[in-house]
Amino acid sequence: MLHFAKWKTVLIIAICLIGALFTAPNLIGRQTLDSLPDWLPKQRISLGLDLRGGSHLLLEVDMSAVLRERLNAVSDDVRARLREAGIGYAGIGVDGDAVVVRVRDAADASRIADEMRGMNAGLDVEAADGVVRGRFTAAEIANRRDQTLAQSIEVVRRRVDELGTREATIQRQGDERIIVQLPGVENPAEIKALLGTTAKMSFRLLDPTTSASEVLSGGRLPPGSEILDGTGPGGQPTKYVVQRRVLVSGERLTDSQPSFQNNEPVVSFRFDSVGGRRFGEATQQNVGRNLAIVLDEKVISAPVIREPILGGSGVISGTFTVQEASNLAVLLRAGALPAPLTVIEERTVGPDLGADAIARGEIASVLAFVLVVLFMAAYYKRLGVFADVALFANLVLLLGALSALQATLTLPGIAGIVLTLGMAVDANVLIYERIREELGNGRSPISAVEAGFKGAMTTIIDSNLTTLIAAMLLFQFGAGPVKGFAVTLSIGILTTLFTSVFVTRLLVASWLKRARPKTLAF
Amino acid sequence: MKFSLNPGRTNIDFLRYRVVALVFTAVLTIGIIALVVFRGLNFGIDFTGGVLVEVETSGPADLSAMRAALGDGAFGDVSLQNFGSENAVLIRLSQDDTAGDAQGRLVEEVRRTLAERVDPQIQIQRAEFVGPKVGGELIEGAVIAFVVAIAAMMVYVWFRFEWQFGVGAVLALFHDVIMTIGMYAITGYEFNLTSVAAVLTIIGYSLNDTVVIFDRVRENLRKYRDMTVPELLNRAVNDTLARTIMTGLTTLIALFALFFVAGEALSGFTFAMIAGVFIGTYSTIFIAVPVLVYLNLQRRQRGRVGGEDDADAAGAADA
């Protein structure tokens, strides 16, 4: 063991230097870092939101709403198709998770089922007891889910970008969730409000034949119309009777901007060519009637169409505040969410608290390091100093690995580092106590050292592997803080194994070679 | 400077008190389980769901005024406590069945109410909200992590050693888990996701300890052919005692640095870890090792196992 092949020595030193190289960016100022040549590693440890301050939101897409809507659409299609094919039926509707057709003539059941299968809507169709049921296949549901989620992420990203939040990360989690991380955002209320709005916009017409108050006091609601809440001209809540038919939908918008008209905040918008043409035609045919601008089943305003609007652009005036107008413009620009989003988890840390946590974590780490170093040196003398050098190399490698892997360092992660510092010396302690034992058995220093390293090896590997298993499982199944802790713990165990075995061994070996001590004092 | 913590070549008869130790441990374990069951844990919002807001007031916080301002029913059950300093207050609102986004808005309402009625300069330092569904999933994830971690470590020990060692290690692990959770029940520290990390780390530390001694037991089984099993086990514990003390001390040094400096946010975690070092060391010496006496530990080579009957070799896995 006294013999260390040259290439091994070089390799061990090289690994430590590479660790130092990757750690260095964390110690250098941002500006100096930017001025360095590009081939140098420049990644710093990325700090979790609990350390840098910011907001973490977990959003859930209402998949049941998506599927319900889809079922309704399919049931409309079925109706149209059966009518086209001239097949009679007693009724069509949605029941739970199925489109249900009640059959009038039992002989038609199989024809109806065939028609429904022929639609390629991803339905599993079965007929029994005079009823034909179509359920979405698992593949169709999964497909729809993926599509909805991808689309939602896209819209969320656009909305967050519109607000100018920098470095936001938006990720899919599982089947129906989206994680949004917003560094530096202290009060996520505004973003939550924006993300919580579906922003489905449509231009429709008010029903001229009746009014909401008439219907509510017992009048007949005209077929194809519905009653929607909204805001009246003065800002007070009003109800409107609105036709269901959509003249132009919000998808046709290409741009929208907040602006002013008669000193009132308004939102101006522009349609794409198809939307512009349709809007032009619709306004041409309906001069004098009320246009209802509907956002998420609420009427924002219902101006009278005074003249055809042919230029493909227009203005929404409501009783907006400046903020509301600018938010609405953002929502319309970014597009509608395919399904409502709900915030189901939120963790926000103010930047002061984050900075405080870092400062305390740093002090704790330095203090722990210094104390352990002093303790080892005082106790094991020269060999203790070797262990200390290895411990320092360990810290450097750990920080370097965290920077290179861009693993996120969290507050529990700092705890993981400190804990690693304490436990890292275990391997060296095992080796040194073994050496002491062998010396006690009357061996010469060199042979005792050799036996010490050899005897401790299986123990070191066994004991570290068990902890590594625990750490990796923590990473696999843990959430949030547990994961952050597991990352540093796992990396810490690996760097510990390397440094306490190779680095200490190299130091001890080269010292023994040079000094050839007659006795070994502990 | 010269000092020594090394007890030298000790010959303490740890195994002599194994019956006393096992009975004591069993009684303590049952007591702790009863305590946890009847008194319960102070679960954090990670698991219960709910809203947590940490605010900083401009002067020493007037808890009763804040309680009065928030206590008029609009916020459900409210609990307040100082957190770290006089100026910092932790507010917890219990989960009710309002929809997720309504819960999310509560944070802003809390701030507004307190700013209007107690302290206009109040600042929100931290706000967390966990929906009930997420809380349930976090519990599920934590339980899975626990079970899988324990199973995986047991399988590892079983493969590397013989089955008797696996049983000893697992009994020690159960002791560690129960005792650590018991520490949370006794002290009232909040039990949250970070606590789960603490418990699993304690398990890791304790098993580390156990494996070190087991390795020595295995070695001694080959080395000392004529010793009785209790003698052998005593030898192994004594041989590794210096290491146990040293590693325990350095780990404690680091943990105390964390406990006194790193702040309130990690104090529960570090406290559990500090207790865990003792719990883990105890369980290794007084549970994992003594259990081996009762499991008819076999030698690798054929030969007389002092005092034990070697006839039943069927259970020995000669790995």
HADDOCK unambig.tbl for C-alpha pairs under 7 A between the chains (distance, minus, plus):
assign (segid A and resid 342 and name CA) (segid B and resid 100 and name CA) 6.51 0.50 0.50
assign (segid A and resid 342 and name CA) (segid B and resid 101 and name CA) 5.96 0.50 0.50
assign (segid A and resid 343 and name CA) (segid B and resid 100 and name CA) 6.22 0.50 0.50
assign (segid A and resid 343 and name CA) (segid B and resid 101 and name CA) 5.66 0.50 0.50
assign (segid A and resid 344 and name CA) (segid B and resid 100 and name CA) 5.52 0.50 0.50
assign (segid A and resid 344 and name CA) (segid B and resid 130 and name CA) 6.30 0.50 0.50
assign (segid A and resid 344 and name CA) (segid B and resid 131 and name CA) 4.94 0.50 0.50
assign (segid A and resid 345 and name CA) (segid B and resid 129 and name CA) 5.38 0.50 0.50
assign (segid A and resid 345 and name CA) (segid B and resid 130 and name CA) 4.48 0.50 0.50
assign (segid A and resid 345 and name CA) (segid B and resid 131 and name CA) 5.74 0.50 0.50
assign (segid A and resid 346 and name CA) (segid B and resid 128 and name CA) 5.29 0.50 0.50
assign (segid A and resid 346 and name CA) (segid B and resid 129 and name CA) 4.90 0.50 0.50
assign (segid A and resid 346 and name CA) (segid B and resid 130 and name CA) 6.43 0.50 0.50
assign (segid A and resid 347 and name CA) (segid B and resid 127 and name CA) 5.81 0.50 0.50
assign (segid A and resid 347 and name CA) (segid B and resid 128 and name CA) 4.24 0.50 0.50
assign (segid A and resid 347 and name CA) (segid B and resid 129 and name CA) 6.38 0.50 0.50
assign (segid A and resid 348 and name CA) (segid B and resid 126 and name CA) 5.38 0.50 0.50
assign (segid A and resid 348 and name CA) (segid B and resid 127 and name CA) 4.93 0.50 0.50
assign (segid A and resid 348 and name CA) (segid B and resid 128 and name CA) 6.01 0.50 0.50
assign (segid A and resid 349 and name CA) (segid B and resid 125 and name CA) 5.95 0.50 0.50
assign (segid A and resid 349 and name CA) (segid B and resid 126 and name CA) 4.26 0.50 0.50
assign (segid A and resid 349 and name CA) (segid B and resid 127 and name CA) 6.44 0.50 0.50
assign (segid A and resid 350 and name CA) (segid B and resid 125 and name CA) 4.71 0.50 0.50
assign (segid A and resid 350 and name CA) (segid B and resid 126 and name CA) 5.68 0.50 0.50
assign (segid A and resid 353 and name CA) (segid B and resid 125 and name CA) 6.04 0.50 0.50
assign (segid A and resid 360 and name CA) (segid B and resid 261 and name CA) 6.09 0.50 0.50
assign (segid A and resid 360 and name CA) (segid B and resid 262 and name CA) 4.84 0.50 0.50
assign (segid A and resid 360 and name CA) (segid B and resid 263 and name CA) 6.77 0.50 0.50
assign (segid A and resid 361 and name CA) (segid B and resid 262 and name CA) 5.28 0.50 0.50
assign (segid A and resid 364 and name CA) (segid B and resid 257 and name CA) 5.43 0.50 0.50
assign (segid A and resid 364 and name CA) (segid B and resid 258 and name CA) 5.22 0.50 0.50
assign (segid A and resid 364 and name CA) (segid B and resid 261 and name CA) 5.47 0.50 0.50
assign (segid A and resid 364 and name CA) (segid B and resid 262 and name CA) 5.73 0.50 0.50
assign (segid A and resid 367 and name CA) (segid B and resid 257 and name CA) 6.26 0.50 0.50
assign (segid A and resid 368 and name CA) (segid B and resid 253 and name CA) 6.56 0.50 0.50
assign (segid A and resid 368 and name CA) (segid B and resid 254 and name CA) 4.50 0.50 0.50
assign (segid A and resid 368 and name CA) (segid B and resid 257 and name CA) 5.44 0.50 0.50
assign (segid A and resid 371 and name CA) (segid B and resid 253 and name CA) 6.94 0.50 0.50
assign (segid A and resid 372 and name CA) (segid B and resid 250 and name CA) 5.89 0.50 0.50
assign (segid A and resid 372 and name CA) (segid B and resid 253 and name CA) 6.75 0.50 0.50
assign (segid A and resid 378 and name CA) (segid B and resid 1 and name CA) 6.77 0.50 0.50
assign (segid A and resid 379 and name CA) (segid B and resid 3 and name CA) 6.98 0.50 0.50
assign (segid A and resid 418 and name CA) (segid B and resid 254 and name CA) 6.07 0.50 0.50
assign (segid A and resid 419 and name CA) (segid B and resid 251 and name CA) 6.69 0.50 0.50
assign (segid A and resid 419 and name CA) (segid B and resid 254 and name CA) 6.33 0.50 0.50
assign (segid A and resid 419 and name CA) (segid B and resid 255 and name CA) 6.55 0.50 0.50
assign (segid A and resid 421 and name CA) (segid B and resid 254 and name CA) 6.85 0.50 0.50
assign (segid A and resid 422 and name CA) (segid B and resid 250 and name CA) 5.04 0.50 0.50
assign (segid A and resid 422 and name CA) (segid B and resid 251 and name CA) 3.91 0.50 0.50
assign (segid A and resid 422 and name CA) (segid B and resid 254 and name CA) 5.18 0.50 0.50
assign (segid A and resid 423 and name CA) (segid B and resid 247 and name CA) 6.59 0.50 0.50
assign (segid A and resid 423 and name CA) (segid B and resid 250 and name CA) 7.00 0.50 0.50
assign (segid A and resid 423 and name CA) (segid B and resid 251 and name CA) 5.42 0.50 0.50
assign (segid A and resid 425 and name CA) (segid B and resid 247 and name CA) 6.94 0.50 0.50
assign (segid A and resid 426 and name CA) (segid B and resid 247 and name CA) 5.36 0.50 0.50
assign (segid A and resid 429 and name CA) (segid B and resid 243 and name CA) 5.95 0.50 0.50
assign (segid A and resid 429 and name CA) (segid B and resid 247 and name CA) 6.91 0.50 0.50
assign (segid A and resid 430 and name CA) (segid B and resid 243 and name CA) 5.96 0.50 0.50
assign (segid A and resid 433 and name CA) (segid B and resid 242 and name CA) 6.99 0.50 0.50
assign (segid A and resid 433 and name CA) (segid B and resid 243 and name CA) 6.38 0.50 0.50
assign (segid A and resid 459 and name CA) (segid B and resid 212 and name CA) 5.64 0.50 0.50
assign (segid A and resid 459 and name CA) (segid B and resid 215 and name CA) 6.04 0.50 0.50
assign (segid A and resid 462 and name CA) (segid B and resid 211 and name CA) 6.80 0.50 0.50
assign (segid A and resid 463 and name CA) (segid B and resid 208 and name CA) 4.58 0.50 0.50
assign (segid A and resid 463 and name CA) (segid B and resid 211 and name CA) 5.65 0.50 0.50
assign (segid A and resid 463 and name CA) (segid B and resid 212 and name CA) 6.37 0.50 0.50
assign (segid A and resid 464 and name CA) (segid B and resid 208 and name CA) 6.87 0.50 0.50
assign (segid A and resid 466 and name CA) (segid B and resid 153 and name CA) 6.06 0.50 0.50
assign (segid A and resid 466 and name CA) (segid B and resid 204 and name CA) 6.76 0.50 0.50
assign (segid A and resid 466 and name CA) (segid B and resid 208 and name CA) 6.66 0.50 0.50
assign (segid A and resid 467 and name CA) (segid B and resid 204 and name CA) 4.74 0.50 0.50
assign (segid A and resid 467 and name CA) (segid B and resid 205 and name CA) 6.95 0.50 0.50
assign (segid A and resid 467 and name CA) (segid B and resid 208 and name CA) 6.62 0.50 0.50
assign (segid A and resid 469 and name CA) (segid B and resid 153 and name CA) 6.92 0.50 0.50
assign (segid A and resid 470 and name CA) (segid B and resid 149 and name CA) 5.52 0.50 0.50
assign (segid A and resid 470 and name CA) (segid B and resid 200 and name CA) 6.92 0.50 0.50
assign (segid A and resid 470 and name CA) (segid B and resid 204 and name CA) 6.15 0.50 0.50
assign (segid A and resid 473 and name CA) (segid B and resid 145 and name CA) 6.28 0.50 0.50
assign (segid A and resid 473 and name CA) (segid B and resid 149 and name CA) 6.03 0.50 0.50
assign (segid A and resid 474 and name CA) (segid B and resid 145 and name CA) 6.25 0.50 0.50
assign (segid A and resid 477 and name CA) (segid B and resid 141 and name CA) 5.80 0.50 0.50
assign (segid A and resid 477 and name CA) (segid B and resid 145 and name CA) 5.38 0.50 0.50
assign (segid A and resid 478 and name CA) (segid B and resid 141 and name CA) 6.54 0.50 0.50
assign (segid A and resid 478 and name CA) (segid B and resid 142 and name CA) 6.61 0.50 0.50
assign (segid A and resid 478 and name CA) (segid B and resid 145 and name CA) 6.93 0.50 0.50
assign (segid A and resid 481 and name CA) (segid B and resid 193 and name CA) 6.71 0.50 0.50
assign (segid A and resid 481 and name CA) (segid B and resid 194 and name CA) 6.00 0.50 0.50
assign (segid A and resid 482 and name CA) (segid B and resid 193 and name CA) 6.30 0.50 0.50
assign (segid A and resid 482 and name CA) (segid B and resid 194 and name CA) 5.84 0.50 0.50
assign (segid A and resid 482 and name CA) (segid B and resid 197 and name CA) 5.41 0.50 0.50
